[in-house]
Amino acid sequence: MNQMNSKSCIDACTRCAEACDVCTAACLQESDIAAMRKCLALTIDCAQMCRLAAALMARQSDYALALCRVCADICKTCGDECNKHHHEHCQNCAMACLNCALYCENMAASA
């Protein structure tokens, strides 16, 4: 695992997890929470997956690259869902998620 690529991916995962946390908190304040249900579920899953992927990369775990594949998939799905909503927090989250997906895909491909 390349340390420089790993550091960039860890940073992207950390930024994504933070953006997902912000989005989750903001979605809970929206007037129509029911419309945000899928977004809420995905941002929670995505934040947790990003934190786990970052931790495994930091420890240079044998499972880090495999987890990066899964993380990329969740980030892409979360980013696509957040893009459907026009709230600023959703748009910021979508950008962070789609960026993280690219980093994670590149990490997984480096195996």
LUMVO-988241 format. One record per residue: residue in three letters; y, z, x of N, C-alpha, C in turn; residue number from 0. Coordinates in pm, 1 decimal, decimal comma. Layout:
// residues N
+------+----------+----------+----------+----------+----------+----------+----------+----------+----------+--------+
! sedo !      nyy !      nzz !      nxx !     cayy !     cazz !     caxx !      cyy !      czz !      cxx ! marlum !
+------+----------+----------+----------+----------+----------+----------+----------+----------+----------+--------+
!  ALA !        Y !        Z !        X !        Y !        Z !        X !        Y !        Z !        X !    NUM !
...
+------+----------+----------+----------+----------+----------+----------+----------+----------+----------+--------+
END
This chain:
// residues 111
+------+----------+----------+----------+----------+----------+----------+----------+----------+----------+--------+
! sedo !      nyy !      nzz !      nxx !     cayy !     cazz !     caxx !      cyy !      czz !      cxx ! marlum !
+------+----------+----------+----------+----------+----------+----------+----------+----------+----------+--------+
!  MET !   -116,9 !      0,0 !     85,2 !      0,0 !      0,0 !      0,0 !    123,6 !      0,0 !     90,1 !      0 !
!  ASN !    208,7 !    -96,4 !     70,5 !    331,2 !   -111,7 !    148,6 !    431,1 !     -2,5 !    110,7 !      1 !
!  GLN !    475,6 !     76,4 !    208,6 !    567,1 !    188,9 !    183,4 !    700,5 !    144,7 !    123,4 !      2 !
!  MET !    756,8 !     32,1 !    171,7 !    885,9 !    -13,1 !    120,1 !    872,4 !    -56,9 !    -25,8 !      3 !
!  ASN !    769,1 !   -135,6 !    -56,0 !    745,7 !   -176,6 !   -195,5 !    717,8 !    -55,7 !   -282,6 !      4 !
!  SER !    641,8 !     37,8 !   -227,2 !    607,9 !    158,4 !   -300,2 !    733,8 !    237,7 !   -335,0 !      5 !
!  LYS !    823,9 !    255,8 !   -241,0 !    948,2 !    329,9 !   -264,2 !   1032,3 !    262,4 !   -372,9 !      6 !
!  SER !   1043,5 !    131,5 !   -367,7 !   1120,6 !     58,2 !   -469,5 !   1057,4 !     73,6 !   -607,0 !      7 !
!  CYS !    925,8 !     70,1 !   -611,4 !    855,4 !     83,7 !   -739,6 !    867,1 !    226,4 !   -792,4 !      8 !
!  ILE !    855,8 !    324,7 !   -704,4 !    873,8 !    464,4 !   -745,3 !   1013,5 !    483,2 !   -804,6 !      9 !
!  ASP !   1114,1 !    427,1 !   -739,4 !   1252,1 !    437,1 !   -789,6 !   1265,4 !    371,1 !   -926,5 !     10 !
!  ALA !   1204,0 !    253,5 !   -943,8 !   1209,9 !    184,0 !  -1073,0 !   1138,8 !    265,7 !  -1181,3 !     11 !
!  CYS !   1026,1 !    325,9 !  -1146,6 !    952,6 !    409,8 !  -1242,0 !   1034,8 !    531,7 !  -1282,0 !     12 !
!  THR !   1101,4 !    591,9 !  -1185,9 !   1183,7 !    710,0 !  -1213,4 !   1300,8 !    674,1 !  -1304,3 !     13 !
!  ARG !   1367,6 !    562,9 !  -1273,4 !   1479,1 !    517,9 !  -1358,6 !   1430,4 !    486,1 !  -1499,9 !     14 !
!  CYS !   1314,2 !    424,9 !  -1509,1 !   1259,0 !    389,2 !  -1640,0 !   1224,9 !    514,0 !  -1720,9 !     15 !
!  ALA !   1161,1 !    610,9 !  -1656,7 !   1125,7 !    734,3 !  -1726,7 !   1251,0 !    803,5 !  -1779,9 !     16 !
!  GLU !   1355,7 !    806,8 !  -1698,7 !   1481,3 !    868,9 !  -1741,9 !   1543,6 !    792,0 !  -1858,5 !     17 !
!  ALA !   1543,0 !    660,3 !  -1850,6 !   1598,4 !    578,8 !  -1959,7 !   1517,9 !    599,1 !  -2088,0 !     18 !
!  CYS !   1386,7 !    611,0 !  -2074,2 !   1301,3 !    636,0 !  -2191,2 !   1330,6 !    772,5 !  -2252,1 !     19 !
!  ASP !   1352,3 !    873,0 !  -2168,5 !   1386,0 !   1006,6 !  -2219,4 !   1517,6 !   1003,8 !  -2297,2 !     20 !
!  VAL !   1616,9 !    934,8 !  -2242,2 !   1746,4 !    922,5 !  -2309,0 !   1729,6 !    850,3 !  -2442,6 !     21 !
!  CYS !   1652,7 !    744,3 !  -2441,3 !   1629,6 !    665,4 !  -2562,8 !   1556,7 !    749,4 !  -2667,9 !     22 !
!  THR !   1455,9 !    823,2 !  -2625,4 !   1381,8 !    908,9 !  -2718,9 !   1476,5 !   1007,6 !  -2786,5 !     23 !
!  ALA !   1555,5 !   1077,2 !  -2705,9 !   1648,1 !   1177,0 !  -2761,1 !   1748,6 !   1111,8 !  -2856,4 !     24 !
!  ALA !   1800,1 !    995,4 !  -2819,2 !   1899,0 !    927,1 !  -2903,5 !   1834,7 !    874,1 !  -3031,8 !     25 !
!  CYS !   1713,4 !    822,2 !  -3022,3 !   1644,8 !    771,6 !  -3141,8 !   1622,3 !    883,3 !  -3244,1 !     26 !
!  LEU !   1596,4 !   1002,6 !  -3194,6 !   1575,7 !   1116,5 !  -3285,0 !   1702,5 !   1153,5 !  -3360,8 !     27 !
!  GLN !   1816,9 !   1106,7 !  -3313,3 !   1944,9 !   1133,6 !  -3379,2 !   1985,6 !   1022,0 !  -3475,0 !     28 !
!  GLU !   1911,9 !    912,1 !  -3474,6 !   1945,5 !    799,6 !  -3563,3 !   1922,4 !    838,5 !  -3709,1 !     29 !
!  SER !   1998,2 !    777,2 !  -3798,8 !   1988,5 !    811,1 !  -3941,0 !   1855,5 !    766,8 !  -4002,7 !     30 !
!  ASP !   1798,3 !    658,6 !  -3953,1 !   1671,1 !    608,4 !  -4007,0 !   1562,2 !    622,4 !  -3900,4 !     31 !
!  ILE !   1513,6 !    744,9 !  -3885,2 !   1412,3 !    771,9 !  -3782,4 !   1284,9 !    692,2 !  -3808,8 !     32 !
!  ALA !   1253,1 !    670,2 !  -3935,2 !   1131,6 !    595,5 !  -3968,5 !   1133,6 !    456,2 !  -3905,9 !     33 !
!  ALA !   1250,0 !    395,4 !  -3900,8 !   1262,3 !    261,0 !  -3841,7 !   1244,4 !    265,4 !  -3690,2 !     34 !
!  MET !   1256,3 !    384,1 !  -3633,2 !   1248,7 !    399,9 !  -3487,6 !   1112,8 !    453,9 !  -3442,5 !     35 !
!  ARG !   1019,2 !    471,5 !  -3535,1 !    890,7 !    534,6 !  -3504,8 !    818,1 !    469,1 !  -3387,2 !     36 !
!  LYS !    804,7 !    337,8 !  -3391,2 !    732,6 !    268,1 !  -3284,7 !    806,0 !    281,6 !  -3151,2 !     37 !
!  CYS !    937,5 !    269,8 !  -3155,6 !   1020,0 !    285,2 !  -3036,5 !   1000,1 !    424,9 !  -2978,0 !     38 !
!  LEU !   1003,8 !    526,0 !  -3061,3 !    986,3 !    664,1 !  -3016,3 !    851,0 !    682,9 !  -2948,4 !     39 !
!  ALA !    746,0 !    636,3 !  -3011,9 !    611,7 !    652,6 !  -2955,2 !    599,9 !    583,2 !  -2820,0 !     40 !
!  LEU !    654,2 !    462,5 !  -2811,5 !    644,4 !    387,0 !  -2686,1 !    729,3 !    447,5 !  -2575,3 !     41 !
!  THR !    848,6 !    496,6 !  -2608,3 !    931,2 !    554,1 !  -2502,1 !    867,7 !    681,3 !  -2446,3 !     42 !
!  ILE !    803,6 !    758,1 !  -2531,3 !    734,1 !    878,8 !  -2483,2 !    617,6 !    839,6 !  -2392,7 !     43 !
!  ASP !    535,0 !    744,5 !  -2438,8 !    421,9 !    697,2 !  -2357,1 !    469,0 !    638,2 !  -2225,1 !     44 !
!  CYS !    573,0 !    558,4 !  -2232,3 !    623,5 !    488,9 !  -2113,6 !    677,3 !    588,2 !  -2010,7 !     45 !
!  ALA !    753,5 !    686,4 !  -2056,0 !    808,4 !    786,3 !  -1963,9 !    696,6 !    860,9 !  -1891,9 !     46 !
!  GLN !    594,7 !    899,3 !  -1966,9 !    482,6 !    971,4 !  -1906,1 !    406,9 !    883,9 !  -1806,6 !     47 !
!  MET !    383,8 !    759,0 !  -1843,3 !    309,9 !    668,1 !  -1755,0 !    389,3 !    640,5 !  -1627,8 !     48 !
!  CYS !    519,2 !    621,4 !  -1641,4 !    602,6 !    595,8 !  -1523,5 !    601,1 !    714,9 !  -1427,9 !     49 !
!  ARG !    608,1 !    833,6 !  -1483,0 !    605,1 !    953,1 !  -1396,9 !    470,4 !    965,3 !  -1325,2 !     50 !
!  LEU !    363,4 !    936,0 !  -1395,8 !    230,9 !    942,7 !  -1334,1 !    216,0 !    835,1 !  -1226,3 !     51 !
!  ALA !    259,6 !    713,6 !  -1255,7 !    251,3 !    605,3 !  -1156,5 !    332,0 !    640,0 !  -1032,6 !     52 !
!  ALA !    452,4 !    693,5 !  -1050,9 !    536,1 !    730,9 !   -937,4 !    468,7 !    839,4 !   -853,9 !     53 !
!  ALA !    409,0 !    935,9 !   -919,0 !    341,9 !   1044,5 !   -846,7 !    222,3 !    992,8 !   -767,9 !     54 !
!  LEU !    143,4 !    904,5 !   -828,1 !     27,8 !    850,2 !   -757,2 !     70,0 !    764,8 !   -638,5 !     55 !
!  MET !    176,3 !    687,2 !   -655,1 !    225,9 !    607,3 !   -542,0 !    278,0 !    698,2 !   -431,6 !     56 !
!  ALA !    351,0 !    802,8 !   -468,3 !    405,8 !    893,6 !   -368,4 !    294,4 !    959,3 !   -287,1 !     57 !
!  ARG !    183,6 !    988,3 !   -353,6 !     68,6 !   1050,1 !   -284,8 !    -22,1 !    948,3 !   -219,8 !     58 !
!  GLN !     10,6 !    820,8 !   -235,4 !    -71,8 !    710,3 !   -185,4 !   -215,6 !    721,2 !   -236,6 !     59 !
!  SER !   -226,3 !    752,8 !   -362,5 !   -356,6 !    765,9 !   -427,6 !   -430,6 !    632,6 !   -428,6 !     60 !
!  ASP !   -560,8 !    639,7 !   -420,5 !   -644,5 !    519,7 !   -431,1 !   -631,5 !    454,7 !   -568,6 !     61 !
!  TYR !   -582,2 !    528,0 !   -667,1 !   -570,5 !    477,1 !   -803,4 !   -431,1 !    425,5 !   -837,8 !     62 !
!  ALA !   -339,5 !    434,5 !   -744,4 !   -199,6 !    399,5 !   -772,0 !   -183,9 !    254,7 !   -817,7 !     63 !
!  LEU !   -245,6 !    162,4 !   -747,3 !   -225,5 !     21,3 !   -782,0 !   -288,6 !    -13,1 !   -916,8 !     64 !
!  ALA !   -402,8 !     46,0 !   -945,1 !   -466,1 !     22,9 !  -1075,8 !   -377,4 !     78,4 !  -1187,1 !     65 !
!  LEU !   -318,7 !    194,1 !  -1162,3 !   -231,4 !    252,9 !  -1262,7 !   -103,2 !    171,7 !  -1278,8 !     66 !
!  CYS !    -57,3 !    109,9 !  -1170,7 !     61,5 !     24,3 !  -1179,6 !     38,7 !    -91,7 !  -1276,3 !     67 !
!  ARG !    -83,8 !   -142,2 !  -1284,1 !   -114,2 !   -250,3 !  -1380,2 !    -91,9 !   -200,4 !  -1522,9 !     68 !
!  VAL !   -143,7 !    -82,5 !  -1551,3 !   -129,3 !    -23,7 !  -1684,6 !     17,8 !      8,2 !  -1711,8 !     69 !
!  CYS !     84,5 !     63,1 !  -1612,5 !    226,6 !     97,0 !  -1626,9 !    308,5 !    -28,0 !  -1658,8 !     70 !
!  ALA !    280,2 !   -136,6 !  -1591,0 !    352,4 !   -262,2 !  -1616,8 !    334,7 !   -305,6 !  -1761,6 !     71 !
!  ASP !    214,1 !   -292,1 !  -1813,0 !    184,7 !   -332,2 !  -1950,9 !    261,4 !   -245,1 !  -2050,0 !     72 !
!  ILE !    258,8 !   -115,1 !  -2029,5 !    330,0 !    -24,3 !  -2119,8 !    480,9 !    -47,5 !  -2111,1 !     73 !
!  CYS !    532,5 !    -64,6 !  -1989,2 !    676,1 !    -89,6 !  -1972,5 !    718,1 !   -217,7 !  -2042,7 !     74 !
!  LYS !    638,4 !   -321,7 !  -2031,2 !    670,1 !   -449,3 !  -2096,4 !    671,5 !   -431,8 !  -2248,6 !     75 !
!  THR !    570,8 !   -364,7 !  -2300,6 !    562,3 !   -341,8 !  -2444,8 !    679,4 !   -258,2 !  -2494,2 !     76 !
!  CYS !    712,1 !   -152,9 !  -2420,4 !    824,5 !    -66,2 !  -2457,7 !    956,5 !   -143,7 !  -2449,5 !     77 !
!  GLY !    973,7 !   -220,2 !  -2343,8 !   1095,4 !   -299,3 !  -2328,7 !   1112,4 !   -399,9 !  -2441,2 !     78 !
!  ASP !   1003,4 !   -464,4 !  -2479,0 !   1009,6 !   -561,7 !  -2588,8 !   1046,6 !   -493,4 !  -2720,5 !     79 !
!  GLU !    990,3 !   -375,1 !  -2744,1 !   1021,8 !   -301,7 !  -2866,9 !   1167,9 !   -256,8 !  -2867,0 !     80 !
!  CYS !   1212,9 !   -200,8 !  -2756,8 !   1352,1 !   -153,3 !  -2750,0 !   1450,7 !   -269,6 !  -2766,1 !     81 !
!  ASN !   1414,0 !   -386,8 !  -2717,7 !   1500,2 !   -505,0 !  -2732,6 !   1521,7 !   -543,0 !  -2878,7 !     82 !
!  LYS !   1434,5 !   -499,6 !  -2967,2 !   1447,6 !   -531,0 !  -3110,1 !   1558,8 !   -448,6 !  -3176,3 !     83 !
!  HIS !   1600,5 !   -341,4 !  -3110,0 !   1701,4 !   -252,7 !  -3166,9 !   1833,5 !   -273,6 !  -3093,6 !     84 !
!  HIS !   1941,7 !   -266,6 !  -3167,7 !   2072,4 !   -300,2 !  -3109,9 !   2151,2 !   -179,1 !  -3060,4 !     85 !
!  HIS !   2088,7 !    -62,9 !  -3066,4 !   2155,5 !     56,8 !  -3015,3 !   2170,1 !     44,1 !  -2863,7 !     86 !
!  GLU !   2279,2 !     95,2 !  -2812,3 !   2302,7 !     87,3 !  -2667,7 !   2191,1 !    155,7 !  -2589,2 !     87 !
!  HIS !   2145,1 !    270,3 !  -2637,8 !   2038,4 !    341,4 !  -2566,5 !   1909,4 !    260,7 !  -2563,8 !     88 !
!  CYS !   1881,7 !    186,9 !  -2669,2 !   1761,7 !    101,8 !  -2670,9 !   1777,0 !    -16,3 !  -2575,6 !     89 !
!  GLN !   1894,5 !    -75,2 !  -2572,2 !   1917,3 !   -188,0 !  -2482,6 !   1909,7 !   -144,4 !  -2336,1 !     90 !
!  ASN !   1965,3 !    -28,1 !  -2304,1 !   1955,8 !     24,7 !  -2167,3 !   1810,8 !     53,6 !  -2130,8 !     91 !
!  CYS !   1738,0 !    109,7 !  -2224,3 !   1597,0 !    140,6 !  -2202,0 !   1517,0 !     11,4 !  -2181,3 !     92 !
!  ALA !   1544,8 !    -88,4 !  -2261,5 !   1474,1 !   -216,2 !  -2248,7 !   1492,8 !   -275,3 !  -2109,8 !     93 !
!  MET !   1616,2 !   -271,4 !  -2059,8 !   1642,7 !   -324,5 !  -1925,3 !   1564,7 !   -248,0 !  -1819,5 !     94 !
!  ALA !   1565,8 !   -115,5 !  -1829,0 !   1494,2 !    -33,2 !  -1730,7 !   1344,1 !    -57,5 !  -1738,7 !     95 !
!  CYS !   1292,0 !    -70,3 !  -1860,0 !   1148,3 !    -92,7 !  -1878,3 !   1104,8 !   -228,6 !  -1823,0 !     96 !
!  LEU !   1179,7 !   -331,9 !  -1855,1 !   1141,1 !   -465,6 !  -1810,3 !   1155,4 !   -479,1 !  -1659,0 !     97 !
!  ASN !   1254,2 !   -412,1 !  -1601,8 !   1269,6 !   -409,2 !  -1456,7 !   1150,3 !   -336,9 !  -1393,2 !     98 !
!  CYS !   1114,2 !   -223,0 !  -1448,8 !   1001,9 !   -146,1 !  -1396,4 !    871,9 !   -226,1 !  -1407,6 !     99 !
!  ALA !    855,6 !   -296,7 !  -1517,0 !    735,1 !   -379,0 !  -1534,3 !    720,9 !   -479,1 !  -1420,2 !    100 !
!  LEU !    831,2 !   -538,8 !  -1379,4 !    826,2 !   -635,6 !  -1269,7 !    785,6 !   -568,2 !  -1138,8 !    101 !
!  TYR !    843,7 !   -453,4 !  -1110,3 !    806,8 !   -379,4 !   -988,7 !    659,4 !   -339,3 !   -990,6 !    102 !
!  CYS !    614,4 !   -289,9 !  -1103,9 !    474,8 !   -246,4 !  -1114,2 !    377,9 !   -365,6 !  -1104,6 !    103 !
!  GLU !    415,3 !   -476,9 !  -1164,6 !    331,1 !   -597,6 !  -1153,4 !    320,3 !   -640,3 !  -1006,5 !    104 !
!  ASN !    431,1 !   -636,4 !   -935,9 !    430,0 !   -673,3 !   -794,2 !    344,9 !   -576,5 !   -712,2 !    105 !
!  MET !    354,2 !   -447,8 !   -742,4 !    270,8 !   -349,4 !   -672,3 !    123,7 !   -375,9 !   -698,6 !    106 !
!  ALA !     89,9 !   -396,1 !   -824,2 !    -49,9 !   -420,2 !   -860,7 !   -102,4 !   -547,1 !   -795,2 !    107 !
!  ALA !    -18,5 !   -647,8 !   -783,9 !    -59,6 !   -774,5 !   -723,1 !    -79,1 !   -762,5 !   -571,8 !    108 !
!  SER !    -22,0 !   -658,1 !   -513,1 !    -32,4 !   -643,7 !   -366,6 !   -168,1 !   -586,7 !   -324,0 !    109 !
!  ALA !   -251,0 !   -554,5 !   -421,2 !   -383,5 !   -495,3 !   -390,1 !   -472,9 !   -594,5 !   -318,9 !    110 !
+------+----------+----------+----------+----------+----------+----------+----------+----------+----------+--------+
END
